[in-house]
């Protein structure tokens, strides 16, 4: 076989390998972007390097796989839901304390489900694997709560933090596999565990606004 033909074959093999590698990388990127959603963009922005960001996200998946995170038993879920309602009701009189209590309650829920209790950012990274659409709400709310410990924070900021805490709380409490709404927004325990198969009632914005201290006018 002529030397030139060998060269052509070698070049073709290299091109094929490169195309396969590029295709595999694109598939990994698509899978990670689909899995993490907005958290993917955040990781890329923070790293300023797509490959490093994707390696970080894959590392989160591997760490998350080491832990057996399970749905809450029904009795525990209802107890936490009742505690959340107390937090919302206390917000009107003590917004800063209620926001701190919301953070502590979410930490307890995470612990009860099997997440390891590490530093906040490590917790957030693990939560991002299961709840990528709400983990940024968790970060925002936690940051507001931290600021409230050392400086004046407006009631509106605290209200926003509580609402963002609630978005993650609802996901953490949601029963697995049945598509039911969380118990956090329900007004009584029987509504939270209605067994007649009917869908959840529509949320009541006015009720929610009153519970977290919003007043119109």
Legacy VTK file of the C-alpha trace (Angstrom):
# vtk DataFile Version 3.0
C-alpha trace
ASCII
DATASET POLYDATA
POINTS 217 float
0.000 0.000 0.000
1.363 3.369 -0.983
2.668 5.571 1.822
0.287 8.332 0.765
-2.682 6.031 1.276
-1.493 5.211 4.794
-1.291 8.897 5.534
-4.846 9.431 4.261
-6.123 6.531 6.382
-4.331 7.848 9.461
-5.814 11.307 8.944
-9.276 9.815 8.465
-8.948 7.814 11.688
-7.889 10.906 13.605
-10.812 12.873 12.185
-13.290 10.134 13.106
-11.915 9.926 16.647
-12.118 13.697 16.988
-15.710 13.741 15.729
-16.688 10.969 18.137
-15.065 12.845 21.017
-16.805 16.088 20.081
-20.139 14.287 19.797
-19.682 12.621 23.177
-18.782 15.943 24.770
-21.877 17.585 23.279
-24.072 14.774 24.587
-22.577 15.128 28.072
-23.156 18.872 27.933
-26.770 18.390 26.823
-27.386 15.852 29.584
-25.906 18.100 32.267
-27.755 21.153 30.996
-31.003 19.199 30.998
-30.335 17.793 34.471
-29.242 21.007 36.180
-31.056 23.699 34.196
-30.251 27.163 35.601
-27.688 25.621 37.944
-25.652 24.587 34.879
-25.451 28.207 33.715
-24.515 29.335 37.211
-21.696 26.787 37.413
-20.317 27.853 34.024
-20.499 31.523 35.000
-18.709 30.933 38.293
-15.989 28.785 36.772
-15.403 30.762 33.574
-14.572 27.408 31.998
-17.200 25.013 30.691
-15.153 21.861 31.183
-14.329 22.727 34.787
-17.976 23.580 35.468
-19.151 20.292 33.976
-16.569 18.369 35.988
-17.893 20.095 39.105
-21.487 19.139 38.276
-20.523 15.536 37.605
-18.708 15.548 40.934
-21.908 16.684 42.639
-23.788 13.791 41.061
-21.188 11.327 42.325
-21.285 12.759 45.859
-25.088 12.741 45.851
-25.118 9.081 44.785
-23.242 8.171 47.978
-26.245 9.102 50.135
-29.574 7.345 50.479
-32.007 10.249 50.317
-35.570 9.053 50.878
-39.029 10.652 51.010
-40.299 11.484 54.464
-42.693 9.149 56.289
-46.198 10.590 56.176
-46.360 11.376 59.890
-43.033 13.205 59.727
-44.098 15.091 56.623
-47.257 16.315 58.329
-45.352 17.346 61.434
-42.923 19.419 59.386
-45.828 20.943 57.428
-47.455 22.018 60.695
-44.172 23.570 61.834
-43.953 25.500 58.576
-47.415 26.923 59.099
-46.301 28.111 62.519
-43.272 29.795 60.937
-45.481 31.614 58.423
-47.891 32.748 61.114
-45.044 34.038 63.295
-43.638 36.079 60.426
-46.132 38.899 60.917
-44.876 39.653 64.433
-41.245 38.535 64.164
-40.102 38.449 60.528
-36.367 38.054 61.191
-36.857 35.273 63.732
-39.328 33.514 61.434
-36.869 33.612 58.551
-34.159 32.128 60.757
-36.611 29.465 61.886
-37.428 28.652 58.249
-33.747 28.057 57.511
-33.389 25.809 60.544
-36.543 23.896 59.632
-35.345 23.226 56.089
-32.035 21.979 57.483
-33.910 19.551 59.732
-36.035 18.351 56.822
-32.919 17.747 54.738
-31.329 15.834 57.585
-34.470 13.740 58.058
-34.448 12.842 54.375
-30.827 11.712 54.501
-28.778 14.648 53.218
-25.474 15.056 55.061
-25.238 18.116 57.251
-22.152 19.902 55.983
-21.401 23.585 55.451
-24.108 25.511 53.651
-22.538 25.584 50.199
-21.857 21.843 50.280
-25.494 21.276 51.229
-26.664 23.544 48.425
-24.544 21.689 45.876
-26.053 18.349 46.883
-29.559 19.796 46.854
-28.891 21.161 43.360
-28.696 17.608 42.026
-32.259 16.853 43.132
-33.785 20.343 43.041
-31.856 22.408 40.479
-34.756 24.784 39.847
-35.095 25.907 43.460
-31.579 25.698 44.887
-30.876 29.301 43.888
-33.916 30.328 45.936
-32.306 28.512 48.857
-29.061 30.432 48.398
-30.868 33.764 48.130
-32.964 33.151 51.236
-30.005 31.925 53.257
-27.997 35.016 52.301
-30.821 37.296 53.450
-31.035 35.383 56.717
-27.297 35.728 57.254
-27.415 39.465 56.615
-30.269 39.871 59.068
-27.975 38.626 61.840
-25.577 41.550 61.461
-27.428 44.364 59.715
-30.852 45.824 59.144
-32.845 43.952 56.519
-36.191 45.195 55.237
-39.357 43.289 55.982
-39.913 42.952 52.246
-36.519 41.260 51.837
-37.354 38.900 54.668
-40.757 38.168 53.139
-39.081 37.364 49.833
-36.616 35.109 51.634
-39.436 33.221 53.335
-41.250 32.698 50.050
-38.053 31.374 48.492
-37.440 29.077 51.425
-40.955 27.788 50.904
-40.269 26.851 47.268
-37.579 24.406 48.392
-39.501 23.301 51.471
-42.436 22.282 49.297
-40.209 20.190 47.057
-38.514 18.531 49.992
-41.881 17.587 51.502
-43.556 16.450 48.296
-44.493 12.750 48.434
-42.536 10.791 45.868
-44.177 9.649 42.683
-47.748 10.892 43.079
-47.460 14.464 41.798
-49.297 15.805 44.822
-48.821 19.351 45.965
-46.871 19.770 49.132
-48.501 20.009 52.502
-46.867 23.379 53.194
-49.594 25.392 51.506
-52.496 23.433 52.966
-54.648 24.836 55.767
-55.150 21.532 57.559
-53.616 18.090 57.711
-56.564 16.335 56.143
-56.254 18.492 53.029
-52.570 17.693 52.817
-53.214 13.966 52.686
-56.597 13.804 50.963
-57.107 10.199 50.003
-59.972 10.537 47.554
-57.579 10.914 44.604
-58.680 14.464 43.805
-56.072 16.974 42.767
-54.854 19.615 45.227
-56.819 22.778 45.666
-55.560 25.865 43.859
-53.269 27.988 46.029
-54.795 31.055 47.630
-52.463 34.030 46.995
-54.325 36.248 49.469
-53.969 33.651 52.199
-50.273 33.220 51.484
-49.639 36.958 51.405
-51.349 37.414 54.777
-49.349 34.575 56.298
-46.028 36.150 55.346
-46.910 39.687 56.245
-47.771 41.364 52.954
-50.354 44.106 53.253
-51.880 45.895 50.328
-52.323 49.616 50.259
LINES 1 218
217 0 1 2 3 4 5 6 7 8 9 10 11 12 13 14 15 16 17 18 19 20 21 22 23 24 25 26 27 28 29 30 31 32 33 34 35 36 37 38 39 40 41 42 43 44 45 46 47 48 49 50 51 52 53 54 55 56 57 58 59 60 61 62 63 64 65 66 67 68 69 70 71 72 73 74 75 76 77 78 79 80 81 82 83 84 85 86 87 88 89 90 91 92 93 94 95 96 97 98 99 100 101 102 103 104 105 106 107 108 109 110 111 112 113 114 115 116 117 118 119 120 121 122 123 124 125 126 127 128 129 130 131 132 133 134 135 136 137 138 139 140 141 142 143 144 145 146 147 148 149 150 151 152 153 154 155 156 157 158 159 160 161 162 163 164 165 166 167 168 169 170 171 172 173 174 175 176 177 178 179 180 181 182 183 184 185 186 187 188 189 190 191 192 193 194 195 196 197 198 199 200 201 202 203 204 205 206 207 208 209 210 211 212 213 214 215 216
